[in-house]
Amino acid sequence: MKIVNIHRKKTPNQGDLASAPLKYFNLPFDPVYFDILDCFNPSNRIRQLLDKAEYLVIGGGGLLDNPKFHGSLDFLFKKFPEKSIIWGVGSNFVGDFILKNDMSSILKVGVRDVNTSRQWVPCASCLSKDLIKFKAYRNLYYKGGIGILENNSGQDIIKVSDFGIPNIRRLGNKKFPWLKSSSSFQVVIL
């Protein structure tokens, strides 16, 4: 079986790197991993691998509302709808977003954003062992309640809602040297 996992692979963002769903399963085969941007005007090699793949798992991360991914998603959705599986992708912005790519012909679609017309599935980065380790040591760093674990790569580009909770606490993933594969943001109950 040949499965290709397409996600944001060439990036310093740890959440994007941790969002490839196939990384978290013991599979009887070795999946192939591509960066989503490699699927816009793909090379002959990549095009051949995409053609031969039985399934394309696209996700996770904030691929749906970023214009730099629209060309790649258009190519994949138009050329391979019958073998494309969308897993835990979504928006990096709070509130409604306009989906630029038509997913109506896609085999399976699960988005990480709530209040959409699509089935909800979490971003695969929630399976990260770093988050489990964080929970084990939470009392050293954080004293209970609901918090948001964010990517603090030095840029404040992701604006996360407070979910209606006053004084919600935020922790950056660089605060903990071992917490490198957390999602761009995760709501965690500590």
TORPA-4810 file (N, C-alpha, C, O; in nm, 3 decimals):
<nodes>
NODE_1_0.085_-0.118_0.000_0.000_0.000_0.000_0.089_0.124_0.000_0.187_0.132_0.075_M
NODE_2_0.055_0.218_-0.083_0.130_0.343_-0.089_0.038_0.457_-0.046_-0.064_0.485_-0.110_K
NODE_3_0.077_0.523_0.062_0.003_0.639_0.110_0.100_0.755_0.121_0.211_0.741_0.171_I
NODE_4_0.054_0.870_0.073_0.133_0.992_0.081_0.066_1.084_0.183_-0.054_1.108_0.176_V
NODE_5_0.145_1.134_0.278_0.097_1.231_0.376_0.150_1.368_0.333_0.271_1.388_0.322_N
NODE_6_0.059_1.460_0.309_0.094_1.594_0.261_0.060_1.692_0.372_-0.055_1.704_0.413_I
NODE_7_0.160_1.762_0.418_0.141_1.860_0.525_0.248_1.967_0.510_0.321_1.969_0.410_H
NODE_8_0.258_2.057_0.606_0.362_2.160_0.602_0.486_2.099_0.664_0.494_2.083_0.786_R
NODE_9_0.581_2.064_0.580_0.699_1.988_0.622_0.826_2.074_0.627_0.915_2.049_0.707_K
NODE_10_0.834_2.174_0.541_0.954_2.259_0.531_0.927_2.392_0.602_0.900_2.494_0.538_K
NODE_11_0.933_2.388_0.733_0.900_2.504_0.815_0.964_2.491_0.952_0.988_2.380_0.998_T
NODE_12_0.994_2.602_1.017_1.042_2.593_1.156_0.928_2.578_1.257_0.955_2.555_1.375_P
NODE_13_0.802_2.592_1.214_0.688_2.584_1.304_0.670_2.441_1.352_0.639_2.352_1.273_N
NODE_14_0.689_2.419_1.479_0.683_2.285_1.536_0.543_2.224_1.528_0.529_2.103_1.513_Q
NODE_15_0.441_2.306_1.537_0.306_2.255_1.526_0.278_2.199_1.388_0.215_2.094_1.374_G
NODE_16_0.325_2.269_1.285_0.308_2.218_1.149_0.384_2.088_1.130_0.333_1.994_1.067_D
NODE_17_0.503_2.081_1.183_0.583_1.959_1.169_0.518_1.841_1.240_0.534_1.727_1.198_L
NODE_18_0.446_1.869_1.347_0.384_1.762_1.426_0.244_1.726_1.376_0.179_1.639_1.434_A
NODE_19_0.198_1.791_1.270_0.059_1.774_1.230_0.037_1.668_1.122_-0.074_1.655_1.070_S
NODE_20_0.139_1.592_1.088_0.122_1.484_0.990_0.059_1.363_1.059_0.125_1.299_1.141_A
NODE_21_-0.064_1.330_1.027_-0.133_1.221_1.099_-0.062_1.086_1.095_-0.065_1.013_1.193_P
NODE_22_0.000_1.053_0.985_0.058_0.919_0.972_0.180_0.898_1.060_0.225_0.784_1.077_L
NODE_23_0.235_1.004_1.118_0.350_0.990_1.208_0.315_0.917_1.337_0.404_0.866_1.404_K
NODE_24_0.188_0.913_1.372_0.148_0.865_1.503_0.094_0.722_1.505_0.042_0.677_1.607_Y
NODE_25_0.106_0.653_1.395_0.052_0.518_1.387_0.161_0.419_1.345_0.246_0.452_1.262_F
NODE_26_0.156_0.299_1.402_0.246_0.192_1.359_0.184_0.129_1.235_0.089_0.051_1.245_N
NODE_27_0.237_0.163_1.121_0.182_0.117_0.995_0.266_0.004_0.937_0.388_0.002_0.958_L
NODE_28_0.206_-0.087_0.867_0.281_-0.198_0.808_0.353_-0.158_0.679_0.402_-0.244_0.606_P
NODE_29_0.361_-0.030_0.652_0.428_0.021_0.533_0.489_0.156_0.570_0.454_0.215_0.672_F
NODE_30_0.577_0.204_0.488_0.640_0.334_0.510_0.571_0.439_0.424_0.583_0.437_0.302_D
NODE_31_0.498_0.531_0.487_0.434_0.636_0.408_0.539_0.733_0.353_0.652_0.739_0.402_P
NODE_32_0.500_0.806_0.253_0.583_0.911_0.195_0.528_1.044_0.245_0.407_1.061_0.255_V
NODE_33_0.617_1.137_0.278_0.576_1.269_0.330_0.620_1.377_0.232_0.736_1.381_0.190_Y
NODE_34_0.526_1.464_0.195_0.555_1.579_0.108_0.514_1.707_0.179_0.421_1.708_0.260_F
NODE_35_0.584_1.813_0.146_0.540_1.946_0.187_0.427_1.988_0.093_0.433_1.962_-0.027_D
NODE_36_0.325_2.051_0.147_0.211_2.095_0.067_0.255_2.183_-0.049_0.196_2.176_-0.157_I
NODE_37_0.358_2.264_-0.029_0.403_2.352_-0.137_0.469_2.277_-0.251_0.480_2.331_-0.362_L
NODE_38_0.514_2.154_-0.227_0.571_2.072_-0.334_0.463_2.023_-0.431_0.495_1.967_-0.536_D
NODE_39_0.338_2.043_-0.397_0.228_1.996_-0.481_0.175_2.106_-0.572_0.079_2.083_-0.646_C
NODE_40_0.234_2.222_-0.568_0.199_2.328_-0.663_0.304_2.321_-0.773_0.423_2.343_-0.748_F
NODE_41_0.262_2.290_-0.894_0.356_2.261_-1.004_0.455_2.155_-0.961_0.575_2.180_-0.958_N
NODE_42_0.407_2.035_-0.928_0.495_1.931_-0.875_0.597_1.883_-0.979_0.573_1.885_-1.100_P
NODE_43_0.710_1.841_-0.928_0.813_1.783_-1.014_0.761_1.651_-1.072_0.660_1.598_-1.025_S
NODE_44_0.828_1.599_-1.173_0.787_1.470_-1.231_0.789_1.359_-1.127_0.699_1.275_-1.125_N
NODE_45_0.890_1.358_-1.041_0.901_1.256_-0.937_0.781_1.261_-0.843_0.720_1.158_-0.814_R
NODE_46_0.747_1.380_-0.795_0.635_1.395_-0.703_0.504_1.361_-0.773_0.418_1.295_-0.715_I
NODE_47_0.489_1.405_-0.896_0.366_1.375_-0.970_0.350_1.224_-0.987_0.238_1.172_-0.974_R
NODE_48_0.458_1.152_-1.016_0.451_1.006_-1.030_0.412_0.939_-0.899_0.331_0.846_-0.898_Q
NODE_49_0.469_0.986_-0.788_0.433_0.928_-0.658_0.287_0.957_-0.622_0.219_0.871_-0.566_L
NODE_50_0.240_1.076_-0.654_0.100_1.109_-0.629_0.008_1.022_-0.715_-0.095_0.974_-0.668_L
NODE_51_0.046_1.002_-0.841_-0.034_0.918_-0.931_-0.042_0.773_-0.881_-0.148_0.711_-0.888_D
NODE_52_0.068_0.721_-0.830_0.075_0.581_-0.787_0.015_0.557_-0.649_-0.019_0.443_-0.615_K
NODE_53_0.001_0.661_-0.569_-0.049_0.645_-0.432_-0.193_0.598_-0.432_-0.274_0.638_-0.516_A
NODE_54_-0.224_0.512_-0.336_-0.363_0.468_-0.319_-0.445_0.576_-0.249_-0.562_0.597_-0.281_E
NODE_55_-0.381_0.644_-0.152_-0.447_0.751_-0.078_-0.351_0.866_-0.057_-0.230_0.847_-0.047_Y
NODE_56_-0.408_0.986_-0.049_-0.334_1.106_-0.013_-0.397_1.159_0.114_-0.513_1.200_0.114_L
NODE_57_-0.322_1.160_0.222_-0.369_1.214_0.349_-0.315_1.357_0.358_-0.194_1.378_0.366_V
NODE_58_-0.405_1.453_0.356_-0.368_1.594_0.355_-0.399_1.650_0.492_-0.516_1.660_0.531_I
NODE_59_-0.296_1.686_0.565_-0.319_1.742_0.697_-0.204_1.714_0.787_-0.114_1.634_0.759_G
NODE_60_-0.210_1.781_0.894_-0.308_1.880_0.939_-0.252_2.020_0.926_-0.181_2.052_0.830_G
NODE_61_-0.285_2.102_1.023_-0.240_2.240_1.025_-0.338_2.337_0.962_-0.448_2.299_0.922_G
NODE_62_-0.295_2.461_0.953_-0.380_2.569_0.903_-0.368_2.588_0.753_-0.327_2.694_0.706_G
NODE_63_-0.403_2.487_0.678_-0.386_2.490_0.532_-0.502_2.557_0.459_-0.485_2.598_0.344_L
NODE_64_-0.619_2.569_0.521_-0.738_2.605_0.445_-0.755_2.752_0.415_-0.820_2.786_0.316_L
NODE_65_-0.702_2.842_0.495_-0.728_2.983_0.469_-0.604_3.063_0.432_-0.609_3.185_0.425_D
NODE_66_-0.495_2.995_0.407_-0.372_3.065_0.373_-0.355_3.064_0.221_-0.345_2.957_0.161_N
NODE_67_-0.352_3.181_0.158_-0.344_3.188_0.011_-0.224_3.115_-0.048_-0.230_3.070_-0.163_P
NODE_68_-0.115_3.102_0.026_0.001_3.035_-0.033_-0.020_2.885_-0.054_0.057_2.822_-0.125_K
NODE_69_-0.124_2.828_0.006_-0.154_2.686_-0.012_-0.266_2.660_-0.113_-0.287_2.545_-0.152_F
NODE_70_-0.338_2.763_-0.156_-0.454_2.744_-0.243_-0.420_2.674_-0.374_-0.495_2.588_-0.418_H
NODE_71_-0.308_2.710_-0.437_-0.270_2.647_-0.564_-0.244_2.498_-0.548_-0.287_2.418_-0.630_G
NODE_72_-0.173_2.462_-0.441_-0.145_2.320_-0.415_-0.273_2.244_-0.387_-0.293_2.134_-0.438_S
NODE_73_-0.361_2.301_-0.305_-0.487_2.234_-0.272_-0.575_2.221_-0.397_-0.639_2.118_-0.417_L
NODE_74_-0.579_2.326_-0.480_-0.656_2.317_-0.605_-0.608_2.201_-0.691_-0.688_2.124_-0.744_D
NODE_75_-0.476_2.190_-0.705_-0.419_2.082_-0.785_-0.460_1.946_-0.729_-0.509_1.860_-0.802_F
NODE_76_-0.441_1.926_-0.598_-0.473_1.797_-0.536_-0.621_1.766_-0.542_-0.659_1.653_-0.573_L
NODE_77_-0.706_1.864_-0.514_-0.850_1.841_-0.508_-0.908_1.813_-0.646_-1.003_1.736_-0.659_F
NODE_78_-0.852_1.876_-0.750_-0.903_1.854_-0.886_-0.847_1.727_-0.948_-0.919_1.657_-1.020_K
NODE_79_-0.722_1.697_-0.922_-0.657_1.582_-0.986_-0.685_1.450_-0.911_-0.695_1.345_-0.974_K
NODE_80_-0.697_1.456_-0.776_-0.706_1.333_-0.696_-0.820_1.335_-0.594_-0.798_1.292_-0.480_F
NODE_81_-0.938_1.381_-0.627_-1.043_1.389_-0.525_-1.085_1.253_-0.469_-1.118_1.242_-0.351_P
NODE_82_-1.083_1.149_-0.553_-1.131_1.017_-0.512_-1.038_0.945_-0.417_-1.077_0.845_-0.357_E
NODE_83_-0.914_0.993_-0.402_-0.822_0.928_-0.308_-0.764_1.026_-0.206_-0.665_0.996_-0.140_K
NODE_84_-0.826_1.143_-0.194_-0.779_1.244_-0.098_-0.858_1.237_0.032_-0.981_1.227_0.031_S
NODE_85_-0.786_1.241_0.142_-0.844_1.241_0.276_-0.791_1.365_0.348_-0.670_1.382_0.364_I
NODE_86_-0.882_1.451_0.389_-0.845_1.572_0.463_-0.855_1.539_0.611_-0.960_1.496_0.658_I
NODE_87_-0.745_1.558_0.686_-0.741_1.516_0.826_-0.691_1.631_0.914_-0.573_1.663_0.914_W
NODE_88_-0.781_1.690_0.987_-0.745_1.787_1.090_-0.687_1.917_1.038_-0.608_1.981_1.108_G
NODE_89_-0.723_1.959_0.918_-0.677_2.088_0.869_-0.778_2.194_0.908_-0.891_2.161_0.947_V
NODE_90_-0.740_2.318_0.899_-0.833_2.424_0.935_-0.775_2.560_0.910_-0.689_2.579_0.824_G
NODE_91_-0.825_2.654_0.985_-0.788_2.794_0.973_-0.696_2.832_1.088_-0.700_2.771_1.195_S
NODE_92_-0.613_2.931_1.065_-0.529_2.985_1.172_-0.589_3.112_1.231_-0.521_3.183_1.306_N
NODE_93_-0.713_3.141_1.198_-0.778_3.262_1.246_-0.906_3.225_1.317_-0.971_3.125_1.284_F
NODE_94_-0.943_3.304_1.414_-1.063_3.278_1.491_-1.182_3.338_1.417_-1.172_3.447_1.360_V
NODE_95_-1.291_3.267_1.417_-1.412_3.314_1.352_-1.431_3.248_1.217_-1.360_3.154_1.181_G
NODE_96_-1.528_3.299_1.144_-1.558_3.241_1.014_-1.445_3.265_0.916_-1.380_3.370_0.917_D
NODE_97_-1.422_3.167_0.833_-1.327_3.185_0.725_-1.391_3.134_0.597_-1.479_3.047_0.600_F
NODE_98_-1.347_3.188_0.487_-1.402_3.150_0.358_-1.310_3.046_0.297_-1.191_3.070_0.276_I
NODE_99_-1.366_2.931_0.269_-1.289_2.824_0.208_-1.275_2.853_0.059_-1.375_2.863_-0.012_L
NODE_100_-1.153_2.867_0.014_-1.127_2.899_-0.126_-1.127_2.777_-0.216_-1.146_2.789_-0.337_K
NODE_101_-1.105_2.660_-0.159_-1.093_2.538_-0.239_-1.218_2.454_-0.224_-1.273_2.440_-0.114_N
NODE_102_-1.264_2.397_-0.335_-1.383_2.312_-0.336_-1.347_2.172_-0.287_-1.266_2.103_-0.350_D
NODE_103_-1.405_2.130_-0.177_-1.380_1.997_-0.121_-1.499_1.904_-0.141_-1.504_1.797_-0.079_M
NODE_104_-1.594_1.941_-0.225_-1.717_1.862_-0.238_-1.694_1.722_-0.296_-1.775_1.633_-0.271_S
NODE_105_-1.587_1.701_-0.371_-1.561_1.569_-0.432_-1.459_1.486_-0.357_-1.425_1.376_-0.399_S
NODE_106_-1.409_1.539_-0.245_-1.303_1.471_-0.170_-1.359_1.346_-0.102_-1.471_1.346_-0.053_I
NODE_107_-1.279_1.239_-0.100_-1.319_1.112_-0.042_-1.367_1.126_0.103_-1.479_1.085_0.135_L
NODE_108_-1.284_1.183_0.190_-1.318_1.205_0.332_-1.263_1.341_0.374_-1.152_1.378_0.337_K
NODE_109_-1.343_1.414_0.452_-1.301_1.546_0.499_-1.329_1.558_0.648_-1.442_1.535_0.692_V
NODE_110_-1.227_1.593_0.726_-1.243_1.623_0.868_-1.158_1.744_0.900_-1.036_1.741_0.882_G
NODE_111_-1.220_1.850_0.948_-1.147_1.973_0.979_-1.135_1.991_1.129_-1.217_1.940_1.205_V
NODE_112_-1.033_2.064_1.170_-1.007_2.084_1.313_-1.086_2.200_1.371_-1.087_2.219_1.493_R
NODE_113_-1.153_2.279_1.287_-1.228_2.394_1.334_-1.371_2.354_1.365_-1.432_2.275_1.292_D
NODE_114_-1.424_2.408_1.473_-1.564_2.383_1.508_-1.651_2.483_1.433_-1.602_2.580_1.376_V
NODE_115_-1.780_2.458_1.435_-1.878_2.545_1.371_-1.857_2.556_1.221_-1.874_2.664_1.164_N
NODE_116_-1.822_2.447_1.158_-1.817_2.442_1.013_-1.917_2.336_0.968_-1.972_2.262_1.049_T
NODE_117_-1.938_2.331_0.839_-2.031_2.230_0.786_-1.964_2.094_0.772_-2.029_1.997_0.732_S
NODE_118_-1.836_2.086_0.803_-1.760_1.962_0.787_-1.748_1.889_0.920_-1.761_1.949_1.027_R
NODE_119_-1.721_1.758_0.911_-1.700_1.678_1.031_-1.575_1.728_1.104_-1.475_1.761_1.041_Q
NODE_120_-1.582_1.734_1.237_-1.468_1.778_1.318_-1.379_1.660_1.350_-1.427_1.554_1.391_W
NODE_121_-1.250_1.678_1.332_-1.147_1.586_1.381_-1.034_1.672_1.434_-1.006_1.777_1.377_V
NODE_122_-0.968_1.631_1.539_-0.860_1.712_1.593_-0.739_1.710_1.501_-0.719_1.616_1.424_P
NODE_123_-0.658_1.814_1.511_-0.529_1.813_1.443_-0.448_1.699_1.503_-0.451_1.676_1.624_C
NODE_124_-0.376_1.627_1.419_-0.302_1.510_1.466_-0.195_1.545_1.568_-0.149_1.456_1.641_A
NODE_125_-0.154_1.670_1.576_-0.051_1.708_1.674_-0.097_1.685_1.817_-0.015_1.685_1.909_S
NODE_126_-0.228_1.666_1.839_-0.276_1.635_1.974_-0.226_1.499_2.020_-0.233_1.469_2.140_C
NODE_127_-0.175_1.417_1.930_-0.119_1.287_1.965_0.028_1.294_2.004_0.090_1.192_2.035_L
NODE_128_0.083_1.412_2.002_0.226_1.429_2.032_0.259_1.382_2.174_0.189_1.413_2.270_S
NODE_129_0.367_1.308_2.184_0.413_1.263_2.315_0.457_1.379_2.402_0.457_1.369_2.524_K
NODE_130_0.496_1.491_2.339_0.535_1.609_2.417_0.418_1.664_2.498_0.437_1.710_2.610_D
NODE_131_0.297_1.658_2.442_0.181_1.705_2.516_0.150_1.613_2.634_0.107_1.660_2.740_L
NODE_132_0.172_1.485_2.617_0.153_1.391_2.728_0.256_1.420_2.838_0.223_1.417_2.957_I
NODE_133_0.379_1.447_2.797_0.482_1.481_2.894_0.449_1.612_2.965_0.471_1.625_3.085_K
NODE_134_0.397_1.707_2.890_0.358_1.835_2.949_0.253_1.813_3.057_0.261_1.872_3.165_F
NODE_135_0.156_1.729_3.029_0.051_1.702_3.128_0.110_1.637_3.253_0.068_1.668_3.364_K
NODE_136_0.207_1.548_3.235_0.270_1.481_3.350_0.342_1.580_3.441_0.348_1.561_3.562_A
NODE_137_0.398_1.686_3.383_0.474_1.785_3.460_0.399_1.917_3.478_0.460_2.018_3.512_Y
NODE_138_0.269_1.915_3.454_0.194_2.040_3.454_0.203_2.117_3.585_0.203_2.241_3.582_R
NODE_139_0.210_2.050_3.697_0.213_2.121_3.825_0.341_2.201_3.844_0.344_2.295_3.924_N
NODE_140_0.445_2.166_3.772_0.568_2.245_3.780_0.557_2.378_3.707_0.626_2.474_3.740_L
NODE_141_0.468_2.383_3.607_0.462_2.500_3.521_0.330_2.574_3.525_0.326_2.695_3.499_Y
NODE_142_0.224_2.505_3.556_0.092_2.561_3.536_-0.002_2.505_3.641_-0.004_2.384_3.663_Y
NODE_143_-0.077_2.589_3.703_-0.160_2.545_3.816_-0.307_2.532_3.777_-0.390_2.611_3.823_K
NODE_144_-0.338_2.435_3.695_-0.476_2.397_3.668_-0.556_2.490_3.582_-0.512_2.599_3.545_G
NODE_145_-0.675_2.445_3.551_-0.767_2.522_3.470_-0.750_2.494_3.322_-0.686_2.397_3.282_G
NODE_146_-0.809_2.581_3.242_-0.800_2.568_3.097_-0.699_2.670_3.048_-0.699_2.786_3.090_I
NODE_147_-0.615_2.625_2.959_-0.515_2.714_2.903_-0.494_2.688_2.756_-0.548_2.593_2.700_G
NODE_148_-0.418_2.773_2.695_-0.386_2.759_2.554_-0.236_2.747_2.541_-0.161_2.831_2.590_I
NODE_149_-0.193_2.642_2.476_-0.053_2.620_2.449_-0.028_2.666_2.306_-0.083_2.610_2.212_L
NODE_150_0.055_2.771_2.290_0.072_2.835_2.161_0.213_2.817_2.108_0.308_2.793_2.182_E
NODE_151_0.224_2.829_1.976_0.354_2.841_1.913_0.399_2.985_1.934_0.335_3.078_1.884_N
NODE_152_0.507_3.005_2.004_0.558_3.140_2.022_0.692_3.152_1.950_0.798_3.162_2.011_N
NODE_153_0.682_3.151_1.818_0.802_3.154_1.735_0.860_3.295_1.725_0.949_3.319_1.644_S
NODE_154_0.812_3.387_1.804_0.862_3.523_1.801_0.773_3.615_1.722_0.793_3.737_1.721_G
NODE_155_0.674_3.559_1.655_0.582_3.641_1.579_0.443_3.622_1.637_0.404_3.511_1.673_Q
NODE_156_0.369_3.730_1.645_0.234_3.723_1.699_0.134_3.724_1.585_0.053_3.816_1.573_D
NODE_157_0.139_3.622_1.499_0.051_3.618_1.383_-0.076_3.538_1.408_-0.176_3.559_1.338_I
NODE_158_-0.074_3.449_1.503_-0.193_3.371_1.531_-0.268_3.437_1.646_-0.216_3.452_1.756_I
NODE_159_-0.389_3.475_1.618_-0.474_3.536_1.720_-0.575_3.433_1.765_-0.663_3.394_1.688_K
NODE_160_-0.562_3.389_1.886_-0.648_3.284_1.938_-0.754_3.347_2.027_-0.725_3.434_2.109_V
NODE_161_-0.877_3.303_2.010_-0.988_3.352_2.090_-0.969_3.311_2.235_-0.895_3.216_2.264_S
NODE_162_-1.034_3.382_2.325_-1.030_3.342_2.466_-1.142_3.242_2.498_-1.158_3.203_2.613_D
NODE_163_-1.221_3.202_2.397_-1.328_3.104_2.413_-1.427_3.146_2.521_-1.494_3.061_2.580_F
NODE_164_-1.438_3.276_2.546_-1.532_3.325_2.644_-1.490_3.303_2.788_-1.570_3.324_2.879_G
NODE_165_-1.366_3.263_2.810_-1.316_3.238_2.945_-1.230_3.357_2.986_-1.127_3.382_2.924_I
NODE_166_-1.271_3.430_3.089_-1.191_3.545_3.130_-1.054_3.502_3.184_-1.042_3.398_3.249_P
NODE_167_-0.955_3.581_3.157_-0.819_3.559_3.207_-0.764_3.422_3.169_-0.696_3.357_3.250_N
NODE_168_-0.791_3.378_3.049_-0.738_3.249_3.006_-0.586_3.258_3.000_-0.530_3.359_2.957_I
NODE_169_-0.519_3.152_3.043_-0.374_3.151_3.050_-0.315_3.093_2.923_-0.367_2.997_2.866_R
NODE_170_-0.205_3.153_2.878_-0.136_3.107_2.759_0.006_3.068_2.794_0.073_3.135_2.873_R
NODE_171_0.050_2.959_2.736_0.188_2.915_2.753_0.249_2.897_2.615_0.185_2.843_2.525_L
NODE_172_0.372_2.941_2.599_0.441_2.924_2.472_0.520_2.795_2.470_0.572_2.752_2.573_G
NODE_173_0.529_2.734_2.352_0.597_2.605_2.344_0.749_2.618_2.355_0.817_2.517_2.367_N
NODE_174_0.803_2.738_2.351_0.948_2.754_2.370_0.985_2.764_2.517_1.103_2.758_2.551_K
NODE_175_0.888_2.778_2.603_0.915_2.788_2.746_0.968_2.657_2.802_1.037_2.656_2.903_K
NODE_176_0.936_2.548_2.736_0.975_2.416_2.782_1.066_2.354_2.677_1.021_2.329_2.566_F
NODE_177_1.192_2.328_2.709_1.286_2.280_2.607_1.245_2.148_2.544_1.281_2.122_2.429_P
NODE_178_1.170_2.065_2.614_1.130_1.936_2.559_0.997_1.944_2.485_0.956_1.846_2.423_W
NODE_179_0.930_2.059_2.491_0.799_2.075_2.427_0.819_2.139_2.291_0.794_2.259_2.274_L
NODE_180_0.862_2.060_2.195_0.895_2.115_2.064_0.795_2.078_1.956_0.796_2.140_1.850_K
NODE_181_0.711_1.982_1.980_0.621_1.940_1.871_0.476_1.973_1.899_0.387_1.907_1.846_S
NODE_182_0.451_2.073_1.982_0.313_2.107_2.008_0.253_2.177_1.886_0.325_2.231_1.802_S
NODE_183_0.124_2.175_1.879_0.056_2.240_1.770_0.076_2.390_1.778_0.125_2.441_1.878_S
NODE_184_0.039_2.459_1.672_0.046_2.604_1.671_-0.033_2.659_1.787_0.011_2.754_1.853_S
NODE_185_-0.146_2.603_1.814_-0.214_2.629_1.940_-0.301_2.511_1.973_-0.362_2.450_1.885_F
NODE_186_-0.307_2.478_2.099_-0.390_2.370_2.148_-0.462_2.420_2.272_-0.402_2.486_2.357_Q
NODE_187_-0.588_2.390_2.281_-0.658_2.415_2.406_-0.635_2.293_2.492_-0.665_2.181_2.452_V
NODE_188_-0.582_2.315_2.610_-0.553_2.203_2.696_-0.622_2.224_2.831_-0.624_2.335_2.884_V
NODE_189_-0.678_2.118_2.884_-0.736_2.123_3.018_-0.633_2.066_3.111_-0.598_1.948_3.104_I
NODE_190_-0.585_2.149_3.198_-0.477_2.109_3.286_-0.533_2.096_3.424_-0.460_2.062_3.518_L
</nodes>
